[in-house]
Amino acid sequence: MISDTMRDALNEQIAMEGYASFYYLSMASWSDNEGLEGCAQYFQRQSAEEHSHMLRIFDYLSEVDSKAIVPAIAQPPADFDNIQEVFQKTYAHEQKVTESINKLVELAHQENDFTTRNFLDWYVAEQREEEALVRTILDKIRLIGNGPMSLYYIDKEIEAVNAAELKAAASEAA
């Protein structure tokens, strides 16, 4: 059993992960509308991943004899100026999620809740990976620049990222 404070904080994280899923789905739709198929696939995959993060916490609350609350999800933005902005917003959002996870870890420490602290270790590692990936993408976007063919090359780079991520996921599953 976990404290009511921890339960409430984890339910807030469920809402944050749910919003992230919708936010990335919105970015996928925008990317698709802009003809950026690789980017659209990347954001669809990210949306599914965030949804799975939400469900992981949802299930954890049940495992520790607590109650998960299904959140209302605010509508994310649907329009963006350019793909550079989309990935900058992605990075900022991942940093916000990392900050939230770190606060959960701090709360678990304060409450001597070792079970939740152990559970959160996965999220700490996951956020480090997520931020690193988006920073790498932003670096590639900066290298490509804003020339007439830049969107084509950015989309191809994101397709390569997708392929690498899918291959890594398949290796982990095996």
BALOBA-1460 file (C-alpha; in Angstrom, 3 decimals):
// residues 174
<rec num="1" residu="m" x="0.000" y="0.000" z="0.000"/>
<rec num="2" residu="i" x="1.263" y="3.461" z="-0.822"/>
<rec num="3" residu="s" x="0.368" y="6.782" z="0.750"/>
<rec num="4" residu="d" x="-2.472" y="8.946" z="-0.511"/>
<rec num="5" residu="t" x="0.110" y="11.588" z="-1.406"/>
<rec num="6" residu="m" x="2.060" y="9.131" z="-3.555"/>
<rec num="7" residu="r" x="-1.149" y="7.817" z="-5.130"/>
<rec num="8" residu="d" x="-2.189" y="11.362" z="-6.071"/>
<rec num="9" residu="a" x="1.263" y="12.168" z="-7.467"/>
<rec num="10" residu="l" x="1.283" y="8.992" z="-9.570"/>
<rec num="11" residu="n" x="-2.194" y="9.813" z="-10.857"/>
<rec num="12" residu="e" x="-0.888" y="13.231" z="-11.909"/>
<rec num="13" residu="q" x="1.882" y="11.427" z="-13.784"/>
<rec num="14" residu="i" x="-0.729" y="9.258" z="-15.495"/>
<rec num="15" residu="a" x="-2.348" y="12.470" z="-16.738"/>
<rec num="16" residu="m" x="1.021" y="13.823" z="-17.904"/>
<rec num="17" residu="e" x="1.832" y="10.627" z="-19.816"/>
<rec num="18" residu="g" x="-1.655" y="10.640" z="-21.359"/>
<rec num="19" residu="y" x="-1.212" y="14.236" z="-22.473"/>
<rec num="20" residu="a" x="2.203" y="13.375" z="-23.941"/>
<rec num="21" residu="s" x="0.589" y="10.578" z="-25.942"/>
<rec num="22" residu="f" x="-2.002" y="12.957" z="-27.375"/>
<rec num="23" residu="y" x="0.594" y="15.706" z="-27.907"/>
<rec num="24" residu="y" x="2.760" y="13.392" z="-29.994"/>
<rec num="25" residu="l" x="-0.273" y="12.113" z="-31.868"/>
<rec num="26" residu="s" x="-1.080" y="15.722" z="-32.759"/>
<rec num="27" residu="m" x="2.503" y="16.183" z="-33.957"/>
<rec num="28" residu="a" x="2.130" y="13.010" z="-36.042"/>
<rec num="29" residu="s" x="-0.969" y="14.420" z="-37.692"/>
<rec num="30" residu="w" x="0.744" y="17.741" z="-38.403"/>
<rec num="31" residu="s" x="3.801" y="15.943" z="-39.814"/>
<rec num="32" residu="d" x="1.629" y="13.748" z="-42.032"/>
<rec num="33" residu="n" x="-0.220" y="16.818" z="-43.305"/>
<rec num="34" residu="e" x="3.143" y="18.395" z="-44.171"/>
<rec num="35" residu="g" x="4.209" y="15.307" z="-46.145"/>
<rec num="36" residu="l" x="6.795" y="14.269" z="-43.545"/>
<rec num="37" residu="e" x="6.033" y="10.561" z="-43.442"/>
<rec num="38" residu="g" x="9.115" y="9.605" z="-41.414"/>
<rec num="39" residu="c" x="8.330" y="12.243" z="-38.822"/>
<rec num="40" residu="a" x="4.670" y="11.186" z="-38.705"/>
<rec num="41" residu="q" x="5.721" y="7.582" z="-38.054"/>
<rec num="42" residu="y" x="8.186" y="8.711" z="-35.378"/>
<rec num="43" residu="f" x="5.498" y="10.671" z="-33.515"/>
<rec num="44" residu="q" x="2.941" y="7.873" z="-33.840"/>
<rec num="45" residu="r" x="5.474" y="5.516" z="-32.285"/>
<rec num="46" residu="q" x="6.229" y="8.054" z="-29.549"/>
<rec num="47" residu="s" x="2.504" y="8.462" z="-28.890"/>
<rec num="48" residu="a" x="2.097" y="4.704" z="-28.439"/>
<rec num="49" residu="e" x="5.133" y="4.620" z="-26.159"/>
<rec num="50" residu="e" x="3.763" y="7.396" z="-23.940"/>
<rec num="51" residu="h" x="0.442" y="5.565" z="-23.780"/>
<rec num="52" residu="s" x="2.278" y="2.459" z="-22.579"/>
<rec num="53" residu="h" x="4.071" y="4.575" z="-19.944"/>
<rec num="54" residu="m" x="0.681" y="5.765" z="-18.711"/>
<rec num="55" residu="l" x="-0.645" y="2.199" z="-18.511"/>
<rec num="56" residu="r" x="2.466" y="1.041" z="-16.658"/>
<rec num="57" residu="i" x="1.700" y="3.489" z="-13.831"/>
<rec num="58" residu="f" x="-1.989" y="2.612" z="-14.024"/>
<rec num="59" residu="d" x="-1.155" y="-1.067" z="-13.501"/>
<rec num="60" residu="y" x="1.371" y="-0.293" z="-10.755"/>
<rec num="61" residu="l" x="-1.269" y="1.510" z="-8.705"/>
<rec num="62" residu="s" x="-3.457" y="-1.573" z="-8.906"/>
<rec num="63" residu="e" x="-0.537" y="-3.821" z="-7.880"/>
<rec num="64" residu="v" x="0.055" y="-1.781" z="-4.720"/>
<rec num="65" residu="d" x="-3.625" y="-1.874" z="-3.758"/>
<rec num="66" residu="s" x="-4.283" y="1.723" z="-4.731"/>
<rec num="67" residu="k" x="-6.540" y="3.355" z="-7.285"/>
<rec num="68" residu="a" x="-5.636" y="4.786" z="-10.664"/>
<rec num="69" residu="i" x="-7.741" y="7.656" z="-11.941"/>
<rec num="70" residu="v" x="-8.456" y="7.965" z="-15.653"/>
<rec num="71" residu="p" x="-7.655" y="11.591" z="-16.427"/>
<rec num="72" residu="a" x="-9.373" y="14.077" z="-18.678"/>
<rec num="73" residu="i" x="-6.817" y="15.003" z="-21.318"/>
<rec num="74" residu="a" x="-6.565" y="18.566" z="-22.583"/>
<rec num="75" residu="q" x="-6.457" y="19.012" z="-26.328"/>
<rec num="76" residu="p" x="-2.859" y="19.578" z="-27.440"/>
<rec num="77" residu="p" x="-1.886" y="22.157" z="-30.065"/>
<rec num="78" residu="a" x="-2.622" y="21.057" z="-33.613"/>
<rec num="79" residu="d" x="-0.560" y="23.558" z="-35.602"/>
<rec num="80" residu="f" x="3.149" y="24.226" z="-35.671"/>
<rec num="81" residu="d" x="5.308" y="26.603" z="-37.694"/>
<rec num="82" residu="n" x="7.890" y="24.076" z="-38.846"/>
<rec num="83" residu="i" x="9.473" y="20.726" z="-38.027"/>
<rec num="84" residu="q" x="12.273" y="22.416" z="-36.104"/>
<rec num="85" residu="e" x="9.679" y="23.890" z="-33.733"/>
<rec num="86" residu="v" x="7.996" y="20.502" z="-33.385"/>
<rec num="87" residu="f" x="11.201" y="18.842" z="-32.207"/>
<rec num="88" residu="q" x="12.135" y="21.782" z="-29.968"/>
<rec num="89" residu="k" x="8.733" y="21.460" z="-28.292"/>
<rec num="90" residu="t" x="9.244" y="17.699" z="-28.056"/>
<rec num="91" residu="y" x="12.544" y="18.233" z="-26.241"/>
<rec num="92" residu="a" x="11.007" y="20.801" z="-23.879"/>
<rec num="93" residu="h" x="8.148" y="18.412" z="-23.118"/>
<rec num="94" residu="e" x="10.520" y="15.522" z="-22.408"/>
<rec num="95" residu="q" x="12.442" y="17.771" z="-20.016"/>
<rec num="96" residu="k" x="9.170" y="18.588" z="-18.248"/>
<rec num="97" residu="v" x="8.368" y="14.871" z="-17.916"/>
<rec num="98" residu="t" x="11.867" y="14.213" z="-16.562"/>
<rec num="99" residu="e" x="11.371" y="16.917" z="-13.946"/>
<rec num="100" residu="s" x="8.062" y="15.339" z="-12.938"/>
<rec num="101" residu="i" x="9.620" y="11.859" z="-12.639"/>
<rec num="102" residu="n" x="12.441" y="13.306" z="-10.532"/>
<rec num="103" residu="k" x="9.885" y="14.855" z="-8.174"/>
<rec num="104" residu="l" x="8.200" y="11.458" z="-7.838"/>
<rec num="105" residu="v" x="11.547" y="9.873" z="-6.982"/>
<rec num="106" residu="e" x="12.149" y="12.592" z="-4.396"/>
<rec num="107" residu="l" x="8.701" y="11.976" z="-2.876"/>
<rec num="108" residu="a" x="9.364" y="8.230" z="-2.730"/>
<rec num="109" residu="h" x="12.616" y="8.955" z="-0.868"/>
<rec num="110" residu="q" x="10.861" y="11.284" z="1.557"/>
<rec num="111" residu="e" x="8.229" y="8.681" z="2.290"/>
<rec num="112" residu="n" x="10.674" y="5.764" z="2.469"/>
<rec num="113" residu="d" x="8.557" y="4.145" z="-0.232"/>
<rec num="114" residu="f" x="11.170" y="1.764" z="-1.592"/>
<rec num="115" residu="t" x="8.696" y="-0.145" z="-3.755"/>
<rec num="116" residu="t" x="7.685" y="2.967" z="-5.674"/>
<rec num="117" residu="r" x="11.288" y="4.165" z="-5.780"/>
<rec num="118" residu="n" x="12.283" y="0.889" z="-7.407"/>
<rec num="119" residu="f" x="9.360" y="1.130" z="-9.840"/>
<rec num="120" residu="l" x="10.418" y="4.652" z="-10.837"/>
<rec num="121" residu="d" x="13.974" y="3.600" z="-11.707"/>
<rec num="122" residu="w" x="12.699" y="2.402" z="-15.082"/>
<rec num="123" residu="y" x="11.233" y="5.857" z="-15.783"/>
<rec num="124" residu="v" x="14.471" y="7.600" z="-14.789"/>
<rec num="125" residu="a" x="16.413" y="5.522" z="-17.330"/>
<rec num="126" residu="e" x="13.693" y="5.905" z="-19.952"/>
<rec num="127" residu="q" x="13.694" y="9.693" z="-19.653"/>
<rec num="128" residu="r" x="17.472" y="9.839" z="-20.008"/>
<rec num="129" residu="e" x="17.133" y="7.853" z="-23.243"/>
<rec num="130" residu="e" x="14.228" y="9.978" z="-24.511"/>
<rec num="131" residu="e" x="16.028" y="13.264" z="-23.928"/>
<rec num="132" residu="a" x="19.231" y="11.952" z="-25.525"/>
<rec num="133" residu="l" x="17.342" y="10.776" z="-28.609"/>
<rec num="134" residu="v" x="15.563" y="14.100" z="-29.127"/>
<rec num="135" residu="r" x="18.830" y="16.025" z="-28.587"/>
<rec num="136" residu="t" x="20.429" y="13.848" z="-31.278"/>
<rec num="137" residu="i" x="17.546" y="14.602" z="-33.635"/>
<rec num="138" residu="l" x="17.832" y="18.335" z="-32.937"/>
<rec num="139" residu="d" x="21.577" y="18.156" z="-33.629"/>
<rec num="140" residu="k" x="20.899" y="16.463" z="-36.980"/>
<rec num="141" residu="i" x="18.267" y="19.070" z="-37.848"/>
<rec num="142" residu="r" x="20.766" y="21.850" z="-37.090"/>
<rec num="143" residu="l" x="23.409" y="20.159" z="-39.251"/>
<rec num="144" residu="i" x="21.007" y="19.776" z="-42.160"/>
<rec num="145" residu="g" x="20.028" y="23.439" z="-41.947"/>
<rec num="146" residu="n" x="17.203" y="25.229" z="-43.730"/>
<rec num="147" residu="g" x="18.093" y="24.791" z="-47.405"/>
<rec num="148" residu="p" x="15.552" y="23.905" z="-50.091"/>
<rec num="149" residu="m" x="16.011" y="20.152" z="-49.561"/>
<rec num="150" residu="s" x="16.240" y="20.291" z="-45.765"/>
<rec num="151" residu="l" x="12.770" y="18.871" z="-45.076"/>
<rec num="152" residu="y" x="13.499" y="15.888" z="-47.293"/>
<rec num="153" residu="y" x="16.765" y="15.151" z="-45.473"/>
<rec num="154" residu="i" x="15.258" y="15.730" z="-42.038"/>
<rec num="155" residu="d" x="12.468" y="13.292" z="-42.839"/>
<rec num="156" residu="k" x="14.990" y="10.709" z="-44.099"/>
<rec num="157" residu="e" x="17.040" y="11.093" z="-40.895"/>
<rec num="158" residu="i" x="13.912" y="10.525" z="-38.792"/>
<rec num="159" residu="e" x="13.100" y="7.437" z="-40.869"/>
<rec num="160" residu="a" x="16.573" y="6.145" z="-39.972"/>
<rec num="161" residu="v" x="15.910" y="6.901" z="-36.297"/>
<rec num="162" residu="n" x="12.635" y="4.968" z="-36.549"/>
<rec num="163" residu="a" x="14.364" y="1.975" z="-38.090"/>
<rec num="164" residu="a" x="17.064" y="1.991" z="-35.399"/>
<rec num="165" residu="e" x="14.505" y="2.284" z="-32.593"/>
<rec num="166" residu="l" x="12.404" y="-0.556" z="-34.005"/>
<rec num="167" residu="k" x="15.500" y="-2.736" z="-34.367"/>
<rec num="168" residu="a" x="16.526" y="-1.980" z="-30.773"/>
<rec num="169" residu="a" x="13.031" y="-2.790" z="-29.518"/>
<rec num="170" residu="a" x="13.060" y="-6.089" z="-31.408"/>
<rec num="171" residu="s" x="16.456" y="-6.968" z="-29.899"/>
<rec num="172" residu="e" x="15.182" y="-6.222" z="-26.384"/>
<rec num="173" residu="a" x="12.093" y="-8.360" z="-26.964"/>
<rec num="174" residu="a" x="14.165" y="-11.328" z="-28.159"/>
